[in-house]
Protein backbone atom coordinates (compact mmCIF):
# COMPACT_ATOMS: atom_id res chain seq x y z
CA UNK A 1 0.00 0.00 0.00
CA UNK A 2 1.34 3.42 -0.95
CA UNK A 3 0.81 5.90 1.85
CA UNK A 4 0.87 9.68 1.74
CA UNK A 5 2.60 11.90 4.28
CA UNK A 6 0.75 15.20 4.68
CA UNK A 7 2.23 18.09 6.64
CA UNK A 8 0.44 21.31 7.59
CA UNK A 9 2.33 24.24 9.11
CA UNK A 10 1.32 27.82 9.85
CA UNK A 11 -0.22 30.32 12.22
CA UNK A 12 -3.02 28.69 14.22
CA UNK A 13 -6.57 29.56 13.17
CA UNK A 14 -9.99 28.03 13.66
CA UNK A 15 -10.89 25.20 11.26
CA UNK A 16 -7.52 23.99 9.98
CA UNK A 17 -8.11 20.34 10.87
CA UNK A 18 -11.73 20.50 9.71
CA UNK A 19 -10.88 21.88 6.27
CA UNK A 20 -7.98 19.50 5.62
CA UNK A 21 -9.94 16.48 6.85
CA UNK A 22 -12.99 17.53 4.82
CA UNK A 23 -10.86 17.61 1.69
CA UNK A 24 -9.53 14.13 2.44
CA UNK A 25 -13.00 12.74 3.19
CA UNK A 26 -14.47 14.33 0.04
CA UNK A 27 -11.80 12.54 -2.02
CA UNK A 28 -11.99 9.22 -0.16
CA UNK A 29 -8.48 9.45 1.30
CA UNK A 30 -8.39 7.58 4.61
CA UNK A 31 -6.44 9.02 7.56
CA UNK A 32 -4.35 6.27 9.18
CA UNK A 33 -2.50 8.38 11.76
CA UNK A 34 -2.52 12.02 12.78
CA UNK A 35 -0.52 14.18 15.15
CA UNK A 36 -0.92 17.89 15.74
CA UNK A 37 0.57 20.45 18.08
CA UNK A 38 0.34 24.16 18.65
CA UNK A 39 3.46 25.90 19.94
CA UNK A 40 3.54 29.64 20.51
CA UNK A 41 0.51 30.16 18.29
CA UNK A 42 1.91 28.09 15.42
CA UNK A 43 0.09 24.99 14.19
CA UNK A 44 1.91 21.84 13.08
CA UNK A 45 0.19 18.67 11.87
CA UNK A 46 1.50 15.49 10.30
CA UNK A 47 -0.78 12.84 8.85
CA UNK A 48 -0.28 9.43 7.31
CA UNK A 49 -3.04 8.71 4.82
CA UNK A 50 -4.13 5.88 2.53
CA UNK A 51 -5.15 7.03 -0.97
CA UNK A 52 -6.02 3.52 -2.24
CA UNK A 53 -9.72 4.34 -2.70
CA UNK A 54 -9.14 7.97 -3.65
CA UNK A 55 -10.99 9.77 -6.41
CA UNK A 56 -7.84 11.83 -7.21
CA UNK A 57 -4.19 11.00 -7.87
CA UNK A 58 -1.51 11.80 -5.30
CA UNK A 59 -0.30 14.61 -7.57
CA UNK A 60 -3.78 16.14 -7.80
CA UNK A 61 -4.22 15.90 -4.02
CA UNK A 62 -0.83 17.58 -3.53
CA UNK A 63 -1.75 20.44 -5.87
CA UNK A 64 -5.23 20.92 -4.44
CA UNK A 65 -4.05 20.80 -0.82
CA UNK A 66 -1.25 23.24 -1.67
CA UNK A 67 -3.91 25.62 -3.06
CA UNK A 68 -6.06 25.12 0.05
CA UNK A 69 -3.02 25.91 2.20
CA UNK A 70 -2.32 29.12 0.31
CA UNK A 71 -5.97 30.14 0.70
CA UNK A 72 -5.69 29.57 4.45
CA UNK A 73 -2.21 31.08 4.86
CA UNK A 74 -0.63 27.68 5.57
CA UNK A 75 1.97 25.40 4.05
CA UNK A 76 0.41 22.05 3.15
CA UNK A 77 2.72 19.47 1.58
CA UNK A 78 1.93 15.95 0.36
CA UNK A 79 4.56 13.29 -0.36
CA UNK A 80 4.41 9.62 -1.11
CA UNK A 81 5.79 7.63 1.83
CA UNK A 82 8.74 6.17 -0.08
CA UNK A 83 9.91 9.65 -1.16
CA UNK A 84 9.48 10.98 2.39
CA UNK A 85 11.51 8.09 3.78
CA UNK A 86 14.26 8.53 1.17
CA UNK A 87 14.56 12.24 1.98
CA UNK A 88 14.98 11.51 5.70
CA UNK A 89 17.49 8.68 5.44
CA UNK A 90 20.97 9.35 6.81
C-alpha positions in Angstrom: 0.0 0.0 0.0 1.3 3.4 -0.9 0.8 5.9 1.9 0.9 9.7 1.7 2.6 11.9 4.3 0.8 15.2 4.7 2.2 18.1 6.6 0.4 21.3 7.6 2.3 24.2 9.1 1.3 27.8 9.8 -0.2 30.3 12.2 -3.0 28.7 14.2 -6.6 29.6 13.2 -10.0 28.0 13.7 -10.9 25.2 11.3 -7.5 24.0 10.0 -8.1 20.3 10.9 -11.7 20.5 9.7 -10.9 21.9 6.3 -8.0 19.5 5.6 -9.9 16.5 6.9 -13.0 17.5 4.8 -10.9 17.6 1.7 -9.5 14.1 2.4 -13.0 12.7 3.2 -14.5 14.3 0.0 -11.8 12.5 -2.0 -12.0 9.2 -0.2 -8.5 9.5 1.3 -8.4 7.6 4.6 -6.4 9.0 7.6 -4.3 6.3 9.2 -2.5 8.4 11.8 -2.5 12.0 12.8 -0.5 14.2 15.2 -0.9 17.9 15.7 0.6 20.5 18.1 0.3 24.2 18.7 3.5 25.9 19.9 3.5 29.6 20.5 0.5 30.2 18.3 1.9 28.1 15.4 0.1 25.0 14.2 1.9 21.8 13.1 0.2 18.7 11.9 1.5 15.5 10.3 -0.8 12.8 8.8 -0.3 9.4 7.3 -3.0 8.7 4.8 -4.1 5.9 2.5 -5.1 7.0 -1.0 -6.0 3.5 -2.2 -9.7 4.3 -2.7 -9.1 8.0 -3.6 -11.0 9.8 -6.4 -7.8 11.8 -7.2 -4.2 11.0 -7.9 -1.5 11.8 -5.3 -0.3 14.6 -7.6 -3.8 16.1 -7.8 -4.2 15.9 -4.0 -0.8 17.6 -3.5 -1.8 20.4 -5.9 -5.2 20.9 -4.4 -4.0 20.8 -0.8 -1.3 23.2 -1.7 -3.9 25.6 -3.1 -6.1 25.1 0.1 -3.0 25.9 2.2 -2.3 29.1 0.3 -6.0 30.1 0.7 -5.7 29.6 4.4 -2.2 31.1 4.9 -0.6 27.7 5.6 2.0 25.4 4.0 0.4 22.0 3.1 2.7 19.5 1.6 1.9 16.0 0.4 4.6 13.3 -0.4 4.4 9.6 -1.1 5.8 7.6 1.8 8.7 6.2 -0.1 9.9 9.7 -1.2 9.5 11.0 2.4 11.5 8.1 3.8 14.3 8.5 1.2 14.6 12.2 2.0 15.0 11.5 5.7 17.5 8.7 5.4 21.0 9.3 6.8 
